[in-house]
Amino acid sequence: MIELRQDNFDPWHELNRYQQNLAPGKYGACCNFVGSMRDFNEGDVVAKMTLEHYPGMTEQFLQKICDEASEKWPLLDCLIIHRVGDIQPNDSIVLTAAWSAHRDASFAACRYLIEELKHRAPFWKKENTSTGDRWVSENTPPGS
Amino acid sequence: MKINVKFFASLREQIGQSDLSISCDNAPTALQVWQQASSQPSMPANILCAINMEYVEPNTLVNDGDEVAFFPPVTGGQQ
């Protein structure tokens, strides 16, 4: 399942809630990644951030990488929750999780979900610092 | 033919609009859509484009009614 959220969320609550609906006894591993907002970047204090997305394409892309992960590894399920809009330091930005029978698939799939998301999903960050607003332009290329 | 064009993030601010509609006589490439919609002859190498929400190369042909989006590199963060 994929979901975009305007408001802050508790990733541990979401993980627990989602796992309650999975078939009991069918998974032996859950690997997850939680990304939170830092209050610093490139040597500056960041007071807040706005995360812009492409409505429709972003959701479609997140679903695509979930589908790809499920084709690559034997997963029971996977989950992505991602914030959009205004974000404060310490807020959760993203949760990715993958459930499988054994840990290898779960680890690999969770890593795949977050790396594909960060390198290719249409999100753009605008930071608010003491010197004003600025778009974040750096990223790491796919496959690096 | 009519094509819907979108710009996002810093590109939207540079160009000064987020959505517009353009008309073409023949099926253009995404690059030609960029040239007409942005009034800029060349597209910076780091600009990404999508047709109907799928990533494409700039030489991809656009069809009547398509939505063509242009945006800067996505910024998911450093490893």
Backbone of each chain as ProteinMPNN parsed JSONL, in Angstrom:
{"seq_chain_A": "MIELRQDNFDPWHELNRYQQNLAPGKYGACCNFVGSMRDFNEGDVVAKMTLEHYPGMTEQFLQKICDEASEKWPLLDCLIIHRVGDIQPNDSIVLTAAWSAHRDASFAACRYLIEELKHRAPFWKKENTSTGDRWVSENTPPGS", "coords_chain_A": {"N_chain_A": [[0.837, -1.176, 0.0], [0.448, 2.254, -0.694], [0.738, 5.608, 0.45], [0.115, 9.095, 0.651], [0.68, 11.758, 2.891], [-0.563, 14.688, 4.404], [-0.249, 15.523, 6.991], [1.737, 15.177, 10.012], [2.955, 11.938, 11.033], [2.987, 8.971, 13.086], [5.402, 6.729, 12.69], [5.809, 4.235, 13.877], [3.408, 3.536, 15.017], [1.91, 3.395, 12.684], [3.162, 1.295, 11.38], [2.684, -0.85, 13.092], [-0.106, -0.871, 13.063], [-0.624, -1.451, 10.363], [0.529, -3.919, 10.112], [-1.124, -5.483, 11.647], [-3.12, -6.231, 9.952], [-2.079, -8.09, 8.259], [-1.614, -11.497, 7.13], [-1.551, -13.626, 9.815], [1.265, -15.433, 10.979], [2.308, -15.901, 8.487], [4.445, -14.357, 7.745], [7.896, -13.851, 8.495], [9.635, -11.868, 8.806], [10.138, -8.377, 9.035], [11.316, -5.555, 7.623], [12.173, -2.175, 8.011], [12.33, 1.322, 7.066], [12.721, 4.558, 8.34], [12.478, 7.893, 7.621], [13.363, 11.066, 8.826], [12.893, 14.604, 9.396], [15.734, 16.659, 9.383], [17.203, 19.37, 11.3], [19.153, 20.791, 10.093], [21.191, 21.552, 7.237], [23.655, 21.468, 4.765], [25.303, 23.128, 6.308], [23.621, 25.057, 7.328], [20.994, 26.192, 9.527], [17.849, 24.712, 9.381], [14.623, 25.753, 9.356], [12.071, 24.968, 8.578], [10.439, 22.888, 6.095], [9.204, 22.521, 2.787], [7.522, 20.131, 0.968], [7.134, 19.407, -2.267], [5.089, 17.737, -4.687], [4.116, 15.692, -7.533], [0.976, 15.457, -8.139], [-0.715, 12.473, -8.648], [1.253, 11.385, -10.53], [3.261, 10.946, -8.638], [2.073, 9.191, -6.737], [1.516, 7.078, -8.465], [4.112, 6.367, -9.183], [5.209, 5.522, -6.746], [3.609, 3.296, -6.243], [4.436, 1.755, -8.365], [7.114, 1.126, -7.695], [6.683, -0.425, -5.479], [5.373, -2.573, -6.675], [7.431, -3.48, -8.328], [9.321, -4.294, -6.405], [7.943, -6.41, -5.289], [7.987, -8.162, -7.381], [10.663, -8.738, -7.603], [11.446, -9.888, -5.179], [10.324, -12.438, -2.834], [7.759, -11.292, -1.383], [5.462, -10.712, 1.289], [4.046, -8.421, 1.671], [4.197, -4.832, 1.115], [4.846, -1.467, 2.237], [4.475, 2.015, 1.86], [4.611, 5.164, 3.246], [4.408, 8.598, 2.813], [5.234, 11.965, 3.442], [3.799, 15.099, 2.328], [3.766, 18.616, 1.517], [3.942, 21.102, 4.146], [6.596, 20.666, 6.437], [7.997, 20.023, 9.602], [11.041, 20.232, 11.593], [12.125, 17.117, 12.89], [9.746, 15.859, 12.304], [8.26, 12.925, 10.864], [9.17, 11.902, 7.644], [9.154, 9.883, 5.746], [8.134, 6.465, 5.519], [9.161, 3.252, 4.827], [8.439, -0.168, 4.322], [8.867, -3.709, 4.338], [7.544, -6.937, 4.192], [8.319, -10.329, 4.639], [8.868, -13.928, 4.316], [11.41, -14.647, 5.134], [14.46, -13.009, 6.308], [16.313, -12.007, 4.384], [15.02, -11.253, 1.948], [13.338, -9.289, 2.916], [15.092, -7.307, 3.954], [16.467, -6.58, 1.572], [14.384, -5.724, -0.1], [13.291, -3.565, 1.305], [15.402, -1.768, 1.263], [15.56, -1.362, -1.482], [13.08, -0.111, -1.983], [13.325, 2.388, -0.606], [15.599, 3.503, -1.801], [14.956, 3.654, -4.559], [12.772, 5.322, -4.361], [13.95, 7.687, -3.339], [15.739, 8.371, -5.354], [14.238, 8.602, -7.698], [11.496, 9.197, -7.413], [8.967, 11.667, -7.929], [9.464, 14.175, -6.032], [10.078, 17.311, -4.503], [12.198, 19.327, -2.567], [11.874, 22.219, -0.607], [13.651, 24.361, 1.345], [13.437, 26.274, 4.345], [15.478, 28.662, 5.575], [17.652, 30.69, 7.709], [18.511, 32.547, 5.92], [16.574, 32.713, 4.049], [14.269, 31.18, 1.642], [15.051, 28.154, -0.123], [15.493, 25.989, -2.903], [16.237, 22.565, -2.736], [18.852, 21.119, -4.437], [20.622, 19.08, -4.798], [21.309, 15.599, -5.323], [21.767, 12.043, -5.277], [22.873, 10.13, -8.055], [20.884, 7.604, -9.833], [21.609, 4.26, -8.972], [24.004, 4.747, -7.752]], "CA_chain_A": [[0.0, 0.0, 0.0], [1.177, 3.523, -0.657], [-0.125, 6.684, 0.933], [0.717, 10.406, 0.882], [0.049, 12.395, 4.05], [-0.32, 16.115, 4.633], [0.044, 15.756, 8.408], [2.754, 14.319, 10.623], [2.445, 10.614, 11.42], [3.843, 8.161, 13.948], [5.702, 5.572, 11.843], [5.727, 2.971, 14.628], [1.983, 3.234, 15.1], [1.452, 2.998, 11.347], [3.737, -0.027, 11.09], [1.95, -1.81, 13.913], [-1.495, -0.92, 12.579], [-0.675, -2.127, 9.071], [0.903, -5.332, 10.293], [-2.274, -6.197, 12.234], [-3.996, -6.724, 8.885], [-1.4, -9.115, 7.455], [-1.958, -12.864, 7.532], [-0.697, -14.051, 10.925], [2.015, -16.675, 10.786], [2.802, -16.041, 7.106], [5.694, -13.611, 7.566], [8.853, -14.03, 9.578], [10.549, -10.731, 8.821], [9.698, -7.051, 8.592], [12.392, -4.572, 7.657], [11.596, -0.861, 7.699], [13.165, 2.522, 7.084], [11.999, 5.785, 8.676], [13.234, 9.119, 7.385], [12.826, 12.204, 9.578], [13.479, 15.874, 8.967], [16.828, 17.261, 10.165], [17.105, 20.836, 11.42], [20.355, 21.38, 9.496], [21.576, 21.055, 5.916], [24.694, 22.272, 4.109], [25.851, 24.109, 7.236], [22.619, 26.038, 7.766], [19.842, 25.746, 10.308], [16.641, 24.669, 8.564], [13.484, 25.963, 10.267], [10.985, 24.114, 8.083], [10.64, 22.447, 4.711], [7.984, 22.217, 2.043], [7.758, 19.033, 0.033], [6.208, 19.46, -3.405], [5.032, 16.486, -5.455], [3.337, 15.745, -8.769], [-0.2, 14.642, -7.808], [-1.013, 11.458, -9.66], [2.485, 10.684, -10.924], [3.996, 10.5, -7.447], [1.408, 7.991, -6.221], [1.714, 6.03, -9.473], [5.499, 5.916, -9.131], [5.408, 4.759, -5.499], [2.981, 1.977, -6.441], [5.285, 1.023, -9.317], [8.292, 0.536, -7.047], [6.174, -1.526, -4.638], [5.126, -3.714, -7.575], [8.74, -4.002, -8.755], [9.92, -5.013, -5.266], [7.214, -7.671, -5.125], [8.419, -9.06, -8.463], [12.066, -9.106, -7.402], [11.626, -10.701, -3.969], [9.08, -13.06, -2.378], [7.236, -10.475, -0.277], [4.059, -10.852, 1.653], [3.428, -7.113, 1.455], [5.074, -3.699, 1.396], [4.132, -0.26, 2.63], [5.179, 3.307, 1.798], [3.868, 6.365, 3.635], [5.296, 9.731, 2.541], [4.65, 13.283, 3.676], [3.866, 16.196, 1.361], [3.38, 19.875, 2.139], [4.844, 21.717, 5.121], [7.179, 19.688, 7.355], [8.793, 20.631, 10.67], [12.118, 19.354, 12.068], [11.763, 15.945, 13.696], [8.594, 15.155, 11.721], [8.535, 11.801, 9.971], [8.955, 12.225, 6.226], [8.854, 8.688, 4.949], [8.235, 5.113, 6.082], [9.052, 2.133, 3.889], [8.513, -1.438, 5.041], [8.637, -4.9, 3.511], [7.354, -8.157, 4.975], [8.593, -11.554, 3.886], [9.017, -15.104, 5.176], [12.774, -14.656, 5.677], [14.977, -11.652, 6.41], [17.063, -11.507, 3.221], [14.106, -10.562, 1.02], [12.812, -8.109, 3.599], [16.153, -6.295, 3.951], [16.755, -6.127, 0.203], [13.228, -5.005, -0.653], [13.153, -2.275, 1.998], [16.458, -0.908, 0.712], [15.149, -1.033, -2.845], [11.974, 0.858, -1.926], [13.751, 3.735, -0.212], [16.554, 4.054, -2.77], [14.226, 4.028, -5.776], [11.952, 6.486, -4.011], [14.772, 8.881, -3.196], [16.416, 8.736, -6.592], [13.41, 8.778, -8.883], [10.105, 9.622, -7.187], [8.853, 13.125, -8.097], [9.332, 15.03, -4.851], [11.073, 18.386, -4.491], [12.276, 19.944, -1.239], [12.21, 23.64, -0.469], [14.003, 24.591, 2.745], [13.375, 27.628, 4.895], [16.63, 28.886, 6.443], [17.741, 32.077, 8.197], [18.781, 33.439, 4.786], [15.452, 32.666, 3.119], [13.867, 29.877, 1.099], [15.894, 27.658, -1.219], [15.208, 24.639, -3.39], [17.343, 21.614, -2.608], [19.124, 20.692, -5.813], [21.538, 17.94, -4.91], [20.83, 14.239, -5.07], [22.718, 11.073, -5.791], [22.293, 9.533, -9.252], [20.431, 6.224, -9.686], [22.616, 3.209, -9.046], [25.244, 5.091, -7.068]], "C_chain_A": [[0.888, 1.248, 0.0], [0.202, 4.621, -0.216], [0.688, 7.968, 1.083], [-0.045, 11.088, 2.007], [0.417, 13.872, 4.117], [0.154, 16.375, 6.055], [1.098, 14.786, 8.918], [2.136, 12.983, 11.034], [3.473, 9.917, 12.308], [4.162, 6.869, 13.189], [5.538, 4.234, 12.576], [4.278, 2.55, 14.809], [1.475, 2.726, 13.751], [1.923, 1.586, 10.999], [2.95, -1.107, 11.83], [0.527, -2.002, 13.389], [-1.587, -1.707, 11.276], [-0.402, -3.622, 9.23], [-0.246, -6.148, 10.897], [-3.157, -6.819, 11.162], [-3.34, -7.766, 7.989], [-1.723, -10.501, 8.009], [-1.031, -13.347, 8.644], [-0.007, -15.379, 10.634], [2.622, -16.835, 9.41], [4.088, -15.267, 6.858], [6.596, -13.84, 8.777], [9.8, -12.858, 9.705], [9.835, -9.471, 8.359], [10.875, -6.118, 8.731], [11.781, -3.222, 7.292], [12.647, 0.233, 7.759], [12.262, 3.704, 7.423], [12.928, 6.962, 8.426], [12.566, 10.271, 8.106], [13.515, 13.487, 9.112], [14.558, 16.342, 9.946], [16.586, 18.77, 10.289], [18.381, 21.504, 10.896], [20.572, 20.767, 8.109], [22.59, 22.011, 5.319], [25.169, 23.41, 5.008], [24.865, 25.145, 7.744], [21.563, 25.382, 8.65], [18.615, 25.798, 9.396], [15.436, 24.717, 9.503], [12.285, 25.122, 9.877], [11.25, 23.769, 6.624], [9.265, 22.243, 4.082], [8.318, 21.16, 1.003], [6.689, 19.079, -1.044], [6.213, 18.112, -4.116], [4.191, 16.71, -6.706], [2.119, 14.856, -8.534], [-0.559, 13.692, -8.954], [0.241, 10.692, -10.022], [3.226, 10.161, -9.699], [3.384, 9.207, -6.892], [1.639, 6.804, -7.168], [3.133, 5.469, -9.393], [5.759, 5.09, -7.87], [4.784, 3.366, -5.619], [3.84, 1.113, -7.36], [6.481, 0.39, -8.598], [7.888, -0.548, -6.041], [5.959, -2.772, -5.495], [6.449, -4.336, -8.019], [9.402, -4.794, -7.629], [9.257, -6.378, -5.097], [7.555, -8.676, -6.219], [9.834, -9.574, -8.219], [12.262, -10.047, -6.218], [10.293, -11.297, -3.543], [8.523, -12.349, -1.139], [5.792, -10.844, 0.024], [3.337, -9.528, 1.38], [4.505, -6.036, 1.591], [4.245, -2.439, 1.566], [5.039, 0.954, 2.437], [4.206, 4.385, 2.255], [4.841, 7.539, 3.487], [4.554, 11.032, 2.79], [4.743, 14.151, 2.429], [3.462, 17.473, 2.101], [4.406, 20.367, 3.138], [5.281, 20.71, 6.175], [8.073, 20.424, 8.349], [9.933, 19.686, 11.063], [11.591, 18.301, 13.041], [10.485, 15.25, 13.22], [9.078, 13.944, 10.932], [8.263, 12.249, 8.544], [8.505, 10.992, 5.46], [9.001, 7.427, 5.798], [8.164, 4.134, 4.922], [9.194, 0.854, 4.697], [8.217, -2.584, 4.091], [8.565, -6.126, 4.43], [7.612, -9.377, 4.091], [8.747, -12.717, 4.864], [10.373, -15.088, 5.877], [13.418, -13.281, 5.522], [15.677, -11.135, 5.158], [16.175, -10.701, 2.275], [13.609, -9.263, 1.636], [13.838, -6.973, 3.611], [16.333, -5.706, 2.551], [15.609, -5.284, -0.349], [13.074, -3.636, 0.013], [14.184, -1.285, 1.466], [16.088, -0.449, -0.701], [14.063, 0.052, -2.837], [12.485, 2.263, -1.611], [14.728, 4.321, -1.229], [15.86, 4.468, -4.068], [13.398, 5.287, -5.525], [12.811, 7.75, -4.009], [15.435, 9.32, -4.501], [15.469, 9.115, -7.723], [11.995, 9.288, -8.64], [10.002, 11.15, -7.26], [8.436, 13.855, -6.822], [10.417, 16.099, -4.956], [11.006, 19.101, -3.151], [12.618, 21.427, -1.346], [12.434, 23.9, 1.013], [13.845, 26.057, 3.111], [14.516, 27.778, 5.888], [16.655, 30.352, 6.882], [18.005, 33.058, 7.055], [17.669, 33.39, 3.736], [15.129, 31.264, 2.652], [14.81, 29.462, -0.02], [15.443, 26.255, -1.606], [16.447, 23.774, -3.192], [17.595, 21.038, -3.992], [19.979, 19.449, -5.904], [20.819, 16.614, -4.657], [21.903, 13.307, -5.589], [22.091, 10.382, -6.998], [21.848, 8.092, -9.017], [21.597, 5.248, -9.798], [23.899, 3.535, -8.327], [25.186, 4.639, -5.618]], "O_chain_A": [[1.947, 1.271, 0.626], [-0.997, 4.554, -0.483], [1.813, 7.939, 1.58], [-1.272, 11.008, 2.07], [1.571, 14.247, 3.91], [0.879, 17.339, 6.302], [1.324, 13.723, 8.34], [0.947, 12.907, 11.343], [4.662, 10.235, 12.281], [3.297, 6.004, 13.055], [5.174, 3.226, 11.969], [3.954, 1.363, 14.763], [0.716, 1.76, 13.681], [1.189, 0.794, 10.408], [2.601, -2.141, 11.261], [0.025, -3.122, 13.286], [-2.493, -2.52, 11.091], [-1.017, -4.463, 8.574], [-0.332, -7.357, 10.684], [-3.854, -7.802, 11.412], [-3.971, -8.272, 7.061], [-2.056, -10.661, 9.183], [0.174, -13.463, 8.422], [-0.613, -16.316, 10.116], [3.366, -17.785, 9.167], [4.759, -15.502, 5.853], [6.135, -13.999, 9.907], [10.661, -12.833, 10.585], [9.038, -9.494, 7.421], [11.381, -5.91, 9.833], [10.967, -3.133, 6.373], [13.691, 0.1, 8.399], [11.173, 3.84, 6.867], [14.035, 7.015, 8.962], [11.351, 10.446, 8.018], [14.587, 13.446, 8.508], [14.339, 16.413, 11.155], [15.861, 19.363, 9.491], [18.655, 22.658, 11.224], [20.191, 19.626, 7.846], [22.404, 23.227, 5.361], [25.411, 24.521, 4.536], [25.241, 26.025, 8.518], [21.281, 24.189, 8.537], [18.373, 26.801, 8.724], [15.253, 23.832, 10.338], [11.564, 24.62, 10.74], [12.173, 24.297, 6.005], [8.305, 21.851, 4.744], [9.285, 21.292, 0.253], [5.511, 18.829, -0.791], [7.234, 17.425, -4.14], [3.627, 17.785, -6.906], [2.2, 13.64, -8.705], [-0.684, 14.116, -10.103], [0.295, 9.475, -9.844], [3.761, 9.052, -9.723], [4.101, 8.246, -6.613], [1.916, 5.686, -6.734], [3.342, 4.262, -9.515], [6.452, 4.074, -7.924], [5.357, 2.38, -5.156], [3.96, -0.096, -7.164], [6.822, -0.761, -8.867], [8.654, -1.476, -5.782], [6.315, -3.882, -5.099], [6.579, -5.558, -8.081], [9.981, -5.853, -7.874], [9.921, -7.372, -4.802], [7.432, -9.885, -6.023], [10.165, -10.703, -8.581], [13.142, -10.908, -6.247], [9.24, -10.737, -3.848], [8.783, -12.75, -0.005], [5.021, -11.229, -0.855], [2.192, -9.505, 0.928], [5.588, -6.293, 2.117], [3.106, -2.351, 1.106], [6.215, 0.928, 2.8], [3.106, 4.505, 1.715], [5.968, 7.479, 3.979], [3.396, 11.186, 2.402], [5.628, 13.977, 1.591], [2.884, 17.41, 3.186], [5.598, 20.09, 3.003], [4.458, 19.99, 6.739], [8.813, 21.335, 7.977], [9.814, 18.473, 10.889], [10.737, 18.57, 13.886], [10.175, 14.155, 13.691], [10.186, 13.949, 10.395], [7.252, 12.896, 8.267], [7.594, 11.052, 4.634], [9.865, 7.337, 6.67], [7.227, 4.173, 4.125], [9.977, 0.796, 5.646], [7.422, -2.45, 3.161], [9.402, -6.32, 5.311], [7.173, -9.434, 2.942], [8.758, -12.524, 6.08], [10.488, -15.457, 7.045], [12.977, -12.476, 4.701], [15.638, -9.933, 4.893], [16.538, -9.602, 1.855], [13.477, -8.253, 0.945], [13.506, -5.824, 3.319], [16.348, -4.487, 2.375], [15.835, -4.257, -0.988], [12.759, -2.654, -0.66], [13.879, -0.113, 1.247], [16.285, 0.712, -1.059], [14.133, 1.014, -3.601], [12.11, 3.223, -2.285], [14.687, 5.523, -1.491], [16.156, 5.531, -4.613], [13.334, 6.188, -6.361], [12.442, 8.761, -4.606], [15.661, 10.51, -4.718], [15.85, 9.871, -8.617], [11.351, 9.768, -9.573], [10.854, 11.852, -6.715], [7.259, 14.113, -6.57], [11.523, 15.838, -5.429], [9.93, 19.437, -2.657], [13.526, 21.826, -2.076], [11.542, 23.693, 1.836], [14.085, 26.952, 2.302], [14.535, 27.109, 6.922], [15.804, 31.149, 6.487], [17.755, 34.255, 7.193], [17.81, 33.963, 2.656], [15.642, 30.281, 3.187], [15.306, 30.3, -0.771], [15.065, 25.448, -0.757], [17.568, 24.209, -3.453], [16.679, 20.534, -4.642], [20.06, 18.825, -6.961], [19.863, 16.533, -3.886], [22.84, 13.737, -6.263], [20.899, 10.075, -6.976], [22.358, 7.424, -8.119], [22.472, 5.419, -10.646], [24.806, 2.704, -8.282], [26.143, 4.84, -4.87]]}, "seq_chain_B": "MKINVKFFASLREQIGQSDLSISCDNAPTALQVWQQASSQPSMPANILCAINMEYVEPNTLVNDGDEVAFFPPVTGGQQ", "coords_chain_B": {"N_chain_B": [[-3.808, 19.982, -32.656], [-4.137, 19.592, -29.09], [-2.244, 20.205, -26.197], [-1.493, 19.576, -22.827], [0.457, 21.238, -20.47], [2.77, 21.065, -17.795], [4.674, 22.565, -15.185], [7.033, 22.094, -12.573], [8.114, 22.798, -9.166], [11.275, 24.416, -8.759], [11.484, 25.031, -11.414], [8.918, 25.788, -12.164], [8.768, 28.199, -10.813], [10.796, 29.645, -12.093], [9.842, 29.814, -14.714], [7.384, 30.87, -14.332], [4.793, 29.942, -14.404], [2.446, 27.288, -13.722], [0.656, 25.564, -15.031], [-0.337, 25.146, -18.378], [-1.882, 25.344, -21.625], [-1.142, 24.256, -24.857], [-1.233, 24.607, -28.455], [-0.688, 22.604, -31.314], [0.207, 21.884, -34.726], [1.236, 19.532, -35.812], [2.261, 16.293, -34.517], [4.329, 16.897, -31.889], [7.677, 16.569, -30.457], [8.62, 15.922, -27.016], [10.603, 17.743, -26.43], [10.102, 19.777, -28.311], [7.664, 20.63, -27.35], [8.504, 21.662, -24.931], [10.065, 23.839, -25.908], [8.115, 25.459, -27.083], [6.35, 25.934, -24.94], [7.905, 26.992, -22.879], [9.287, 29.002, -24.048], [11.975, 28.857, -24.358], [14.837, 28.044, -26.178], [16.541, 25.826, -25.81], [16.644, 22.865, -23.777], [17.656, 22.553, -20.487], [20.138, 20.141, -19.521], [19.66, 18.713, -17.2], [16.968, 18.675, -16.778], [13.967, 16.904, -16.245], [11.5, 14.988, -18.008], [8.051, 14.065, -18.423], [5.472, 12.157, -19.894], [2.074, 11.937, -19.688], [2.427, 11.173, -17.026], [4.534, 9.354, -17.026], [8.009, 8.792, -17.052], [9.924, 10.075, -19.763], [12.135, 10.292, -22.64], [13.469, 13.339, -24.099], [13.077, 13.275, -26.868], [10.749, 11.914, -27.382], [7.607, 11.336, -28.937], [4.659, 13.328, -28.728], [1.179, 13.037, -28.127], [-2.159, 14.054, -29.174], [-3.973, 15.667, -26.632], [-2.347, 14.774, -24.593], [-0.637, 14.945, -21.404], [2.081, 16.802, -20.596], [4.866, 16.989, -18.607], [7.368, 18.957, -17.015], [10.267, 18.989, -15.026], [12.664, 19.778, -12.374], [15.624, 17.907, -11.28], [14.736, 15.263, -9.06], [14.599, 15.461, -5.488], [15.368, 13.578, -3.348], [17.31, 13.224, -1.44], [20.577, 12.741, 0.116], [22.647, 9.772, 0.122]], "CA_chain_B": [[-3.872, 19.175, -31.449], [-3.99, 20.354, -27.852], [-1.364, 19.528, -25.233], [-1.459, 20.206, -21.499], [1.848, 21.304, -20.018], [2.944, 21.392, -16.371], [6.028, 22.793, -14.668], [7.053, 21.898, -11.124], [9.191, 23.207, -8.262], [12.037, 25.614, -9.133], [11.203, 25.328, -12.825], [7.654, 26.531, -12.176], [9.048, 29.568, -10.38], [11.596, 30.321, -13.124], [9.035, 30.059, -15.914], [6.32, 31.753, -13.892], [3.459, 29.334, -14.458], [2.443, 25.855, -13.398], [-0.143, 24.82, -16.009], [-0.805, 25.855, -19.554], [-2.302, 24.503, -22.735], [-0.606, 24.757, -26.122], [-1.785, 23.979, -29.657], [0.316, 22.272, -32.332], [-0.377, 21.337, -35.951], [1.698, 18.153, -35.972], [2.712, 15.688, -33.257], [5.682, 17.364, -31.547], [8.402, 15.822, -29.428], [8.561, 16.601, -25.717], [11.512, 18.894, -26.521], [9.411, 20.853, -29.026], [6.665, 21.147, -26.408], [9.287, 22.529, -24.013], [10.452, 25.074, -26.593], [6.934, 26.305, -27.276], [5.717, 26.31, -23.667], [8.803, 27.757, -22.009], [9.921, 30.058, -24.857], [13.429, 28.703, -24.285], [15.204, 27.177, -27.303], [17.148, 24.546, -25.418], [16.214, 22.369, -22.472], [18.824, 22.178, -19.682], [20.346, 18.683, -19.536], [19.183, 18.039, -15.987], [15.507, 18.724, -16.676], [13.286, 15.63, -16.503], [10.17, 15.166, -18.582], [7.126, 12.937, -18.326], [4.235, 12.242, -20.677], [1.01, 11.208, -18.979], [2.964, 10.709, -15.737], [5.602, 8.358, -17.187], [9.252, 9.406, -17.503], [10.271, 9.852, -21.167], [13.252, 11.074, -23.169], [12.95, 14.542, -24.778], [12.715, 13.051, -28.278], [9.513, 11.124, -27.452], [6.495, 12.046, -29.571], [3.511, 13.651, -27.878], [-0.088, 12.893, -28.847], [-3.236, 14.986, -28.843], [-4.568, 15.477, -25.307], [-1.366, 14.316, -23.594], [-0.138, 15.853, -20.368], [3.545, 16.776, -20.615], [5.368, 17.684, -17.42], [8.816, 19.212, -16.95], [10.672, 19.299, -13.654], [14.097, 19.639, -12.057], [15.928, 16.606, -10.658], [14.041, 15.021, -7.799], [15.546, 15.716, -4.396], [15.079, 12.667, -2.247], [18.322, 13.327, -0.403], [21.836, 12.028, -0.065], [22.686, 8.459, 0.73]], "C_chain_B": [[-3.547, 20.01, -30.213], [-3.175, 19.54, -26.839], [-1.362, 20.316, -23.924], [-0.045, 20.117, -20.955], [1.887, 21.719, -18.547], [4.418, 21.617, -16.069], [5.98, 22.672, -13.148], [8.277, 22.538, -10.473], [9.933, 24.447, -8.776], [11.775, 26.013, -10.586], [9.912, 26.141, -12.961], [7.902, 27.998, -11.8], [9.842, 30.336, -11.429], [10.739, 30.718, -14.315], [7.825, 30.93, -15.58], [4.919, 31.212, -14.075], [3.552, 27.837, -14.219], [1.72, 25.028, -14.454], [-0.438, 25.709, -17.207], [-1.184, 24.857, -20.64], [-1.721, 25.1, -24.006], [-1.261, 24.002, -27.279], [-0.671, 23.75, -30.665], [-0.398, 21.704, -33.551], [-0.021, 19.866, -36.119], [2.197, 17.627, -34.635], [4.142, 16.134, -32.95], [6.39, 16.362, -30.645], [8.242, 16.578, -28.106], [9.457, 17.84, -25.731], [10.84, 20.068, -27.226], [8.295, 21.468, -28.167], [7.346, 22.094, -25.421], [9.578, 23.872, -24.665], [9.264, 26.026, -26.727], [6.378, 26.818, -25.941], [6.595, 27.208, -22.81], [9.4, 28.975, -22.705], [11.437, 30.023, -24.731], [13.855, 27.697, -25.359], [15.8, 25.84, -26.9], [16.691, 24.175, -24.015], [17.463, 21.992, -21.679], [18.906, 20.658, -19.523], [19.767, 17.989, -18.314], [17.66, 18.054, -15.846], [14.914, 17.368, -17.058], [11.945, 15.919, -17.154], [9.368, 13.876, -18.491], [5.947, 13.208, -19.248], [3.216, 11.352, -19.995], [1.563, 10.477, -17.753], [3.957, 9.559, -15.836], [6.846, 9.097, -17.669], [9.495, 9.072, -18.978], [11.54, 10.637, -21.497], [12.684, 12.26, -23.954], [12.543, 14.324, -26.235], [11.453, 12.209, -28.445], [8.381, 11.954, -28.056], [5.319, 12.195, -28.616], [2.248, 13.564, -28.722], [-1.125, 13.905, -28.365], [-3.826, 14.65, -27.466], [-3.598, 15.028, -24.236], [-1.063, 15.406, -22.575], [1.381, 15.712, -20.342], [4.047, 17.615, -19.446], [6.882, 17.823, -17.492], [9.167, 19.56, -15.518], [12.158, 19.116, -13.437], [14.35, 18.265, -11.456], [15.199, 16.471, -9.333], [15.077, 15.089, -6.673], [15.215, 14.871, -3.178], [16.11, 12.72, -1.148], [19.554, 12.498, -0.694], [21.761, 10.659, 0.591], [23.297, 8.523, 2.114]], "O_chain_B": [[-2.799, 20.986, -30.272], [-3.398, 18.343, -26.658], [-1.246, 21.541, -23.912], [0.575, 19.053, -20.975], [1.144, 22.599, -18.112], [5.292, 20.95, -16.622], [5.012, 23.091, -12.512], [9.303, 22.782, -11.108], [9.3, 25.421, -9.184], [11.839, 27.191, -10.937], [9.829, 27.064, -13.772], [7.324, 28.911, -12.389], [9.608, 31.525, -11.643], [10.883, 31.812, -14.86], [7.307, 31.641, -16.441], [3.947, 31.951, -13.916], [4.578, 27.206, -14.472], [2.131, 23.905, -14.744], [-0.751, 26.889, -17.054], [-0.841, 23.677, -20.568], [-1.795, 26.31, -24.216], [-1.776, 22.898, -27.101], [0.193, 24.608, -30.848], [-1.473, 21.116, -33.432], [-0.857, 19.054, -36.515], [2.518, 18.4, -33.731], [5.067, 15.781, -33.681], [5.776, 15.425, -30.135], [7.788, 17.722, -28.082], [9.125, 18.86, -25.127], [10.981, 21.215, -26.803], [8.021, 22.666, -28.248], [6.838, 23.174, -25.118], [9.366, 24.921, -24.057], [9.388, 27.233, -26.515], [5.989, 27.98, -25.824], [6.096, 28.081, -22.099], [9.947, 29.867, -22.057], [12.11, 31.027, -24.965], [13.287, 26.608, -25.438], [15.586, 24.833, -27.575], [16.395, 25.034, -23.184], [18.261, 21.183, -22.154], [17.888, 19.977, -19.407], [19.419, 16.81, -18.376], [17.125, 17.498, -14.887], [15.304, 16.764, -18.058], [11.326, 16.952, -16.897], [9.91, 12.77, -18.483], [5.483, 14.342, -19.368], [3.461, 10.17, -19.755], [1.216, 9.327, -17.482], [4.203, 8.863, -14.851], [6.768, 9.925, -18.576], [9.299, 7.932, -19.4], [11.961, 11.518, -20.747], [11.548, 12.202, -24.423], [11.754, 15.096, -26.779], [11.125, 11.827, -29.569], [8.218, 13.128, -27.726], [5.028, 11.31, -27.811], [2.24, 13.965, -29.886], [-0.987, 14.517, -27.306], [-4.136, 13.494, -27.178], [-3.985, 14.909, -23.073], [-1.207, 16.6, -22.837], [1.904, 14.626, -20.094], [3.704, 18.79, -19.311], [7.583, 16.929, -17.964], [8.461, 20.329, -14.866], [12.833, 18.411, -14.186], [13.406, 17.534, -11.154], [15.061, 17.436, -8.581], [16.26, 14.814, -6.874], [14.834, 15.382, -2.124], [15.828, 12.305, -0.023], [19.581, 11.675, -1.61], [20.944, 10.411, 1.477], [23.413, 7.498, 2.785]]}, "name": "protein", "num_of_chains": 2, "seq": "MIELRQDNFDPWHELNRYQQNLAPGKYGACCNFVGSMRDFNEGDVVAKMTLEHYPGMTEQFLQKICDEASEKWPLLDCLIIHRVGDIQPNDSIVLTAAWSAHRDASFAACRYLIEELKHRAPFWKKENTSTGDRWVSENTPPGSMKINVKFFASLREQIGQSDLSISCDNAPTALQVWQQASSQPSMPANILCAINMEYVEPNTLVNDGDEVAFFPPVTGGQQ"}
